[in-house]
Amino acid sequence: MADYPVTTLGLRIGSTEEWIDDVVADRTVNGAVKVRALYSGKKRKFLLRHLLNSSQRGTLQTFYDTNRLLVVTLLWPVDSVSYSCVFARAPRYSHRSVLTDADVELWQT
């Protein structure tokens, strides 16, 4: 399992984590609350935002091309925990003059 290059690419303000949880609460005909879920536990979804120079962009693109269908390890700096994740989509790039904004979405397995 390859390590996502967080230290090489850095993270920008706006990088987020979100819980993926399918809990649904409903009321029955007598007014009681029922909660259901189709899968056993919640998982995380990470949106990583980077500001990259051309070398860093090449690093990200190579990492994605090599691992796009594989499980990678993300060391999330917020809690210093390593998560096993997969790419939810290809990186999205927005070009500035010599720098590139990149958004990467990873889902915990």
ZALUM-723939 format. One record per atom (N, C-alpha, C): residue in three letters; atom name; x, y, z. Coordinates in pm, 1 decimal. Example, Ala and Ser with C-alpha at 12.3 -4.5 7.8 and 13.67 -1.06 7.14 Angstrom:
R | rest | atom | X | Y | Z
R | ALA | N | 1319.0 | -569.0 | 780.0
R | ALA | CA | 1230.0 | -450.0 | 780.0
R | ALA | C | 1320.0 | -330.0 | 780.0
R | SER | N | 1285.0 | -225.0 | 708.0
R | SER | CA | 1367.0 | -106.0 | 714.0
R | SER | C | 1290.0 | 3.0 | 787.0
# end
This chain:
R | rest | atom | X | Y | Z
R | MET | N | 84.1 | -116.8 | 0.0
R | MET | CA | 0.0 | 0.0 | 0.0
R | MET | C | 89.2 | 123.8 | 0.0
R | ALA | N | 67.2 | 211.1 | -93.0
R | ALA | CA | 146.9 | 334.3 | -105.2
R | ALA | C | 93.3 | 441.8 | -11.0
R | ASP | N | 182.8 | 526.5 | 37.8
R | ASP | CA | 145.2 | 638.8 | 123.2
R | ASP | C | 115.9 | 760.7 | 37.2
R | TYR | N | -1.0 | 822.3 | 60.4
R | TYR | CA | -34.6 | 944.8 | -11.1
R | TYR | C | 67.2 | 1051.9 | 28.1
R | PRO | N | 123.3 | 1125.5 | -68.4
R | PRO | CA | 234.0 | 1218.1 | -39.6
R | PRO | C | 190.0 | 1352.6 | 20.6
R | VAL | N | 127.4 | 1348.5 | 137.2
R | VAL | CA | 78.9 | 1470.5 | 202.3
R | VAL | C | 194.1 | 1565.0 | 234.1
R | THR | N | 304.3 | 1512.3 | 287.3
R | THR | CA | 414.7 | 1601.3 | 326.2
R | THR | C | 480.0 | 1665.5 | 204.3
R | THR | N | 486.8 | 1594.9 | 93.0
R | THR | CA | 545.8 | 1649.2 | -29.0
R | THR | C | 454.9 | 1754.5 | -92.7
R | LEU | N | 324.1 | 1730.5 | -90.2
R | LEU | CA | 229.1 | 1818.5 | -158.0
R | LEU | C | 172.7 | 1927.2 | -67.0
R | GLY | N | 172.9 | 1903.8 | 62.7
R | GLY | CA | 114.4 | 1999.4 | 156.0
R | GLY | C | -36.8 | 2002.7 | 144.9
R | LEU | N | -102.8 | 2057.9 | 244.2
R | LEU | CA | -248.0 | 2073.7 | 242.2
R | LEU | C | -282.0 | 2220.4 | 259.3
R | ARG | N | -383.5 | 2263.4 | 189.7
R | ARG | CA | -430.3 | 2402.0 | 200.6
R | ARG | C | -547.8 | 2410.4 | 295.7
R | ILE | N | -572.0 | 2531.4 | 343.2
R | ILE | CA | -693.6 | 2557.0 | 418.8
R | ILE | C | -810.8 | 2523.2 | 327.0
R | GLY | N | -908.1 | 2456.7 | 381.4
R | GLY | CA | -1022.8 | 2413.1 | 301.2
R | GLY | C | -1022.7 | 2263.3 | 278.6
R | SER | N | -912.1 | 2195.3 | 314.9
R | SER | CA | -913.0 | 2049.3 | 311.1
R | SER | C | -1010.3 | 2002.8 | 419.1
R | THR | N | -1092.8 | 1903.5 | 386.0
R | THR | CA | -1199.5 | 1863.5 | 478.2
R | THR | C | -1208.7 | 1713.1 | 492.9
R | GLU | N | -1273.7 | 1672.9 | 600.6
R | GLU | CA | -1315.3 | 1534.6 | 618.1
R | GLU | C | -1463.8 | 1535.2 | 648.4
R | GLU | N | -1532.0 | 1433.1 | 601.7
R | GLU | CA | -1676.5 | 1424.8 | 618.4
R | GLU | C | -1710.9 | 1280.1 | 648.2
R | TRP | N | -1807.6 | 1259.5 | 736.5
R | TRP | CA | -1852.5 | 1123.9 | 764.2
R | TRP | C | -1947.8 | 1076.3 | 655.2
R | ILE | N | -1927.1 | 953.6 | 609.7
R | ILE | CA | -2022.1 | 887.2 | 520.8
R | ILE | C | -2098.3 | 789.1 | 608.7
R | ASP | N | -2225.7 | 817.3 | 630.7
R | ASP | CA | -2307.1 | 735.4 | 719.4
R | ASP | C | -2448.1 | 730.7 | 661.9
R | ASP | N | -2505.3 | 613.0 | 654.8
R | ASP | CA | -2636.3 | 598.5 | 591.1
R | ASP | C | -2750.2 | 588.7 | 692.4
R | VAL | N | -2731.6 | 640.3 | 813.0
R | VAL | CA | -2836.9 | 635.9 | 913.7
R | VAL | C | -2957.0 | 717.8 | 866.8
R | VAL | N | -3075.5 | 655.2 | 875.1
R | VAL | CA | -3200.1 | 722.3 | 838.9
R | VAL | C | -3296.4 | 706.3 | 956.3
R | ALA | N | -3348.7 | 816.5 | 1004.5
R | ALA | CA | -3447.3 | 813.6 | 1112.3
R | ALA | C | -3585.7 | 839.4 | 1053.5
R | ASP | N | -3680.4 | 756.5 | 1093.3
R | ASP | CA | -3819.0 | 769.8 | 1048.6
R | ASP | C | -3910.6 | 755.3 | 1169.0
R | ARG | N | -4033.3 | 799.6 | 1152.4
R | ARG | CA | -4134.8 | 778.3 | 1256.0
R | ARG | C | -4233.2 | 672.5 | 1206.3
R | THR | N | -4271.9 | 586.5 | 1297.9
R | THR | CA | -4371.2 | 484.7 | 1264.8
R | THR | C | -4510.1 | 547.1 | 1276.5
R | VAL | N | -4614.7 | 471.2 | 1244.7
R | VAL | CA | -4750.6 | 524.5 | 1247.2
R | VAL | C | -4794.1 | 566.6 | 1386.8
R | ASN | N | -4734.2 | 506.7 | 1491.5
R | ASN | CA | -4770.5 | 546.3 | 1628.4
R | ASN | C | -4680.7 | 658.4 | 1681.8
R | GLY | N | -4590.8 | 710.7 | 1598.6
R | GLY | CA | -4506.6 | 821.9 | 1638.2
R | GLY | C | -4370.2 | 784.5 | 1694.2
R | ALA | N | -4346.4 | 656.1 | 1713.4
R | ALA | CA | -4215.9 | 613.0 | 1764.9
R | ALA | C | -4108.4 | 632.9 | 1657.8
R | VAL | N | -3988.3 | 659.3 | 1703.9
R | VAL | CA | -3876.8 | 679.9 | 1611.9
R | VAL | C | -3806.8 | 547.0 | 1585.3
R | LYS | N | -3779.9 | 520.3 | 1459.5
R | LYS | CA | -3703.3 | 402.4 | 1418.3
R | LYS | C | -3582.4 | 451.0 | 1340.1
R | VAL | N | -3466.9 | 392.1 | 1366.4
R | VAL | CA | -3343.8 | 426.7 | 1296.1
R | VAL | C | -3295.0 | 302.8 | 1224.0
R | ARG | N | -3252.1 | 321.1 | 1100.5
R | ARG | CA | -3199.7 | 206.9 | 1023.9
R | ARG | C | -3073.7 | 248.6 | 950.2
R | ALA | N | -2992.3 | 148.9 | 920.1
R | ALA | CA | -2869.8 | 169.2 | 842.7
R | ALA | C | -2842.9 | 41.9 | 765.4
R | LEU | N | -2795.3 | 56.9 | 643.3
R | LEU | CA | -2767.9 | -59.3 | 560.3
R | LEU | C | -2627.5 | -114.2 | 579.4
R | TYR | N | -2532.9 | -31.1 | 622.2
R | TYR | CA | -2399.8 | -83.8 | 647.7
R | TYR | C | -2362.1 | -59.8 | 791.9
R | SER | N | -2266.7 | -139.1 | 840.7
R | SER | CA | -2243.1 | -150.7 | 983.8
R | SER | C | -2176.1 | -31.1 | 1049.4
R | GLY | N | -2093.9 | 42.2 | 978.4
R | GLY | CA | -2023.2 | 152.4 | 1042.9
R | GLY | C | -2001.4 | 268.7 | 949.8
R | LYS | N | -1975.7 | 383.3 | 1008.1
R | LYS | CA | -1950.0 | 502.6 | 928.8
R | LYS | C | -1806.3 | 502.8 | 878.0
R | LYS | N | -1783.8 | 573.9 | 772.3
R | LYS | CA | -1650.8 | 589.2 | 711.5
R | LYS | C | -1627.6 | 736.8 | 685.1
R | ARG | N | -1504.0 | 769.8 | 647.6
R | ARG | CA | -1470.9 | 909.0 | 618.8
R | ARG | C | -1450.6 | 931.4 | 469.5
R | LYS | N | -1478.9 | 1055.1 | 429.7
R | LYS | CA | -1448.2 | 1102.6 | 294.8
R | LYS | C | -1359.4 | 1224.9 | 313.7
R | PHE | N | -1246.4 | 1227.2 | 244.4
R | PHE | CA | -1150.5 | 1336.2 | 257.8
R | PHE | C | -1145.2 | 1416.2 | 127.7
R | LEU | N | -1149.0 | 1547.7 | 139.4
R | LEU | CA | -1122.5 | 1636.3 | 26.1
R | LEU | C | -992.0 | 1707.3 | 57.1
R | LEU | N | -889.2 | 1675.2 | -19.4
R | LEU | CA | -755.7 | 1731.2 | 0.4
R | LEU | C | -734.7 | 1842.0 | -100.9
R | ARG | N | -698.4 | 1958.6 | -51.9
R | ARG | CA | -672.8 | 2073.9 | -138.8
R | ARG | C | -524.5 | 2105.9 | -134.7
R | HIS | N | -467.0 | 2122.1 | -253.9
R | HIS | CA | -324.7 | 2149.2 | -267.0
R | HIS | C | -303.0 | 2271.6 | -355.5
R | LEU | N | -191.2 | 2341.5 | -332.9
R | LEU | CA | -142.6 | 2444.4 | -423.2
R | LEU | C | -5.9 | 2395.6 | -469.1
R | LEU | N | 5.1 | 2358.8 | -598.0
R | LEU | CA | 120.5 | 2284.4 | -647.2
R | LEU | C | 202.4 | 2362.2 | -749.0
R | ASN | N | 334.5 | 2342.6 | -741.7
R | ASN | CA | 419.6 | 2388.2 | -851.0
R | ASN | C | 423.7 | 2276.2 | -954.9
R | SER | N | 494.0 | 2294.6 | -1063.1
R | SER | CA | 491.3 | 2194.6 | -1171.6
R | SER | C | 549.8 | 2060.7 | -1126.7
R | SER | N | 651.8 | 2062.6 | -1043.3
R | SER | CA | 711.5 | 1938.4 | -993.9
R | SER | C | 613.9 | 1861.9 | -904.5
R | GLN | N | 547.0 | 1934.3 | -814.9
R | GLN | CA | 449.2 | 1871.0 | -726.3
R | GLN | C | 329.3 | 1818.0 | -805.5
R | ARG | N | 289.1 | 1892.1 | -907.3
R | ARG | CA | 178.9 | 1843.9 | -990.2
R | ARG | C | 216.9 | 1711.8 | -1057.5
R | GLY | N | 340.0 | 1703.2 | -1106.2
R | GLY | CA | 387.3 | 1578.0 | -1165.2
R | GLY | C | 387.5 | 1464.8 | -1064.5
R | THR | N | 427.8 | 1495.0 | -939.8
R | THR | CA | 426.4 | 1394.2 | -833.3
R | THR | C | 285.1 | 1343.3 | -809.2
R | LEU | N | 188.7 | 1435.8 | -798.8
R | LEU | CA | 49.8 | 1395.9 | -776.9
R | LEU | C | -2.7 | 1314.6 | -893.6
R | GLN | N | 22.6 | 1358.9 | -1016.2
R | GLN | CA | -28.7 | 1288.1 | -1133.2
R | GLN | C | 29.7 | 1147.8 | -1143.4
R | THR | N | 159.1 | 1134.3 | -1116.7
R | THR | CA | 222.7 | 1002.2 | -1119.7
R | THR | C | 165.6 | 912.7 | -1010.2
R | PHE | N | 148.0 | 969.6 | -890.2
R | PHE | CA | 91.3 | 891.1 | -780.0
R | PHE | C | -49.1 | 843.5 | -814.9
R | TYR | N | -129.9 | 932.2 | -871.2
R | TYR | CA | -265.6 | 893.3 | -910.0
R | TYR | C | -262.9 | 786.2 | -1018.5
R | ASP | N | -184.6 | 806.1 | -1122.8
R | ASP | CA | -179.2 | 709.1 | -1233.1
R | ASP | C | -136.8 | 571.1 | -1183.8
R | THR | N | -45.5 | 567.2 | -1087.6
R | THR | CA | 5.7 | 439.9 | -1035.0
R | THR | C | -94.6 | 372.8 | -940.8
R | ASN | N | -172.3 | 452.2 | -866.5
R | ASN | CA | -254.7 | 397.3 | -757.7
R | ASN | C | -404.1 | 420.1 | -772.7
R | ARG | N | -450.1 | 459.2 | -891.1
R | ARG | CA | -589.4 | 501.0 | -904.7
R | ARG | C | -690.8 | 391.0 | -871.2
R | LEU | N | -653.7 | 265.0 | -883.3
R | LEU | CA | -745.3 | 155.3 | -851.1
R | LEU | C | -701.1 | 77.6 | -727.5
R | LEU | N | -602.5 | 128.8 | -655.9
R | LEU | CA | -546.6 | 58.3 | -540.4
R | LEU | C | -580.4 | 131.7 | -410.6
R | VAL | N | -566.7 | 61.5 | -301.2
R | VAL | CA | -582.9 | 121.4 | -169.0
R | VAL | C | -453.4 | 193.5 | -133.5
R | VAL | N | -466.0 | 317.9 | -85.4
R | VAL | CA | -350.0 | 397.0 | -42.8
R | VAL | C | -368.8 | 434.5 | 103.9
R | THR | N | -259.3 | 468.9 | 169.2
R | THR | CA | -264.1 | 511.6 | 308.9
R | THR | C | -254.7 | 663.0 | 315.4
R | LEU | N | -349.7 | 723.4 | 385.0
R | LEU | CA | -349.4 | 867.7 | 406.2
R | LEU | C | -322.5 | 893.8 | 553.4
R | LEU | N | -213.0 | 962.0 | 583.6
R | LEU | CA | -187.0 | 1008.3 | 719.5
R | LEU | C | -252.9 | 1144.8 | 732.4
R | TRP | N | -369.1 | 1147.8 | 799.7
R | TRP | CA | -446.9 | 1270.5 | 812.4
R | TRP | C | -386.3 | 1355.5 | 924.1
R | PRO | N | -332.5 | 1472.6 | 890.2
R | PRO | CA | -260.4 | 1552.3 | 989.7
R | PRO | C | -346.5 | 1603.7 | 1104.9
R | VAL | N | -475.7 | 1610.5 | 1086.2
R | VAL | CA | -564.1 | 1663.2 | 1190.5
R | VAL | C | -561.2 | 1575.4 | 1315.3
R | ASP | N | -564.9 | 1443.1 | 1294.8
R | ASP | CA | -565.1 | 1352.2 | 1409.5
R | ASP | C | -444.8 | 1257.4 | 1411.5
R | SER | N | -353.8 | 1271.5 | 1315.5
R | SER | CA | -232.5 | 1188.0 | 1304.0
R | SER | C | -263.9 | 1038.7 | 1297.8
R | VAL | N | -376.8 | 1005.2 | 1236.4
R | VAL | CA | -417.4 | 866.4 | 1217.3
R | VAL | C | -403.3 | 832.1 | 1069.2
R | SER | N | -359.5 | 709.7 | 1040.6
R | SER | CA | -349.6 | 662.0 | 902.0
R | SER | C | -479.4 | 593.0 | 862.6
R | TYR | N | -532.8 | 630.4 | 746.6
R | TYR | CA | -655.7 | 572.5 | 695.0
R | TYR | C | -628.1 | 503.4 | 562.4
R | SER | N | -688.7 | 387.6 | 542.3
R | SER | CA | -682.7 | 317.8 | 413.8
R | SER | C | -792.5 | 377.4 | 326.5
R | CYS | N | -753.2 | 426.6 | 208.6
R | CYS | CA | -846.7 | 499.5 | 122.4
R | CYS | C | -829.9 | 458.5 | -23.8
R | VAL | N | -929.4 | 494.7 | -102.5
R | VAL | CA | -922.2 | 481.4 | -248.3
R | VAL | C | -958.4 | 616.3 | -309.7
R | PHE | N | -911.7 | 639.1 | -431.6
R | PHE | CA | -947.9 | 760.6 | -503.8
R | PHE | C | -1094.9 | 751.2 | -544.5
R | ALA | N | -1171.6 | 855.0 | -513.7
R | ALA | CA | -1312.0 | 859.7 | -553.7
R | ALA | C | -1326.7 | 913.2 | -696.0
R | ARG | N | -1225.3 | 985.4 | -741.8
R | ARG | CA | -1223.4 | 1040.2 | -878.0
R | ARG | C | -1082.3 | 1088.6 | -906.2
R | ALA | N | -1059.0 | 1125.9 | -1029.3
R | ALA | CA | -928.0 | 1181.0 | -1066.5
R | ALA | C | -910.7 | 1319.6 | -1003.3
R | PRO | N | -786.8 | 1361.7 | -979.1
R | PRO | CA | -764.1 | 1497.4 | -926.7
R | PRO | C | -822.7 | 1602.7 | -1021.0
R | ARG | N | -872.4 | 1709.5 | -962.4
R | ARG | CA | -925.1 | 1822.0 | -1040.5
R | ARG | C | -826.2 | 1936.7 | -1028.2
R | TYR | N | -791.3 | 1994.2 | -1142.4
R | TYR | CA | -690.4 | 2100.0 | -1146.6
R | TYR | C | -752.7 | 2231.7 | -1190.6
R | SER | N | -707.5 | 2339.3 | -1128.3
R | SER | CA | -743.2 | 2474.3 | -1168.3
R | SER | C | -611.8 | 2551.5 | -1175.9
R | HIS | N | -579.0 | 2599.9 | -1294.9
R | HIS | CA | -447.1 | 2658.0 | -1318.2
R | HIS | C | -442.6 | 2806.3 | -1285.9
R | ARG | N | -336.3 | 2845.4 | -1217.2
R | ARG | CA | -304.3 | 2985.7 | -1195.2
R | ARG | C | -189.3 | 3015.7 | -1290.2
R | SER | N | -112.7 | 3117.7 | -1264.5
R | SER | CA | -0.5 | 3150.6 | -1353.8
R | SER | C | 100.3 | 3035.7 | -1358.2
R | VAL | N | 177.9 | 3017.2 | -1254.5
R | VAL | CA | 275.7 | 2907.3 | -1251.9
R | VAL | C | 237.9 | 2800.8 | -1149.5
R | LEU | N | 133.0 | 2824.9 | -1074.0
R | LEU | CA | 87.7 | 2730.1 | -972.8
R | LEU | C | -45.9 | 2670.3 | -1013.1
R | THR | N | -77.4 | 2555.5 | -955.3
R | THR | CA | -201.4 | 2485.3 | -986.2
R | THR | C | -273.1 | 2449.8 | -857.3
R | ASP | N | -402.6 | 2483.4 | -848.6
R | ASP | CA | -487.2 | 2433.4 | -739.5
R | ASP | C | -529.0 | 2291.9 | -777.2
R | ALA | N | -520.2 | 2200.6 | -681.4
R | ALA | CA | -561.2 | 2062.6 | -706.8
R | ALA | C | -651.5 | 2016.1 | -595.1
R | ASP | N | -761.1 | 1950.9 | -630.7
R | ASP | CA | -852.9 | 1890.1 | -534.1
R | ASP | C | -851.3 | 1739.9 | -556.7
R | VAL | N | -832.6 | 1665.7 | -447.6
R | VAL | CA | -828.4 | 1520.5 | -453.1
R | VAL | C | -930.1 | 1467.1 | -353.4
R | GLU | N | -1014.8 | 1374.0 | -397.6
R | GLU | CA | -1114.0 | 1314.5 | -308.7
R | GLU | C | -1076.2 | 1168.7 | -282.8
R | LEU | N | -1059.9 | 1136.5 | -155.1
R | LEU | CA | -1030.1 | 999.8 | -111.2
R | LEU | C | -1141.2 | 951.8 | -19.8
R | TRP | N | -1180.1 | 824.3 | -36.4
R | TRP | CA | -1280.2 | 763.4 | 50.5
R | TRP | C | -1216.4 | 651.9 | 130.2
R | GLN | N | -1247.4 | 648.6 | 257.7
R | GLN | CA | -1195.7 | 542.5 | 344.7
R | GLN | C | -1257.7 | 408.5 | 303.9
R | THR | N | -1174.9 | 304.2 | 304.9
R | THR | CA | -1225.8 | 170.9 | 267.3
R | THR | C | -1289.3 | 101.2 | 384.6
# end
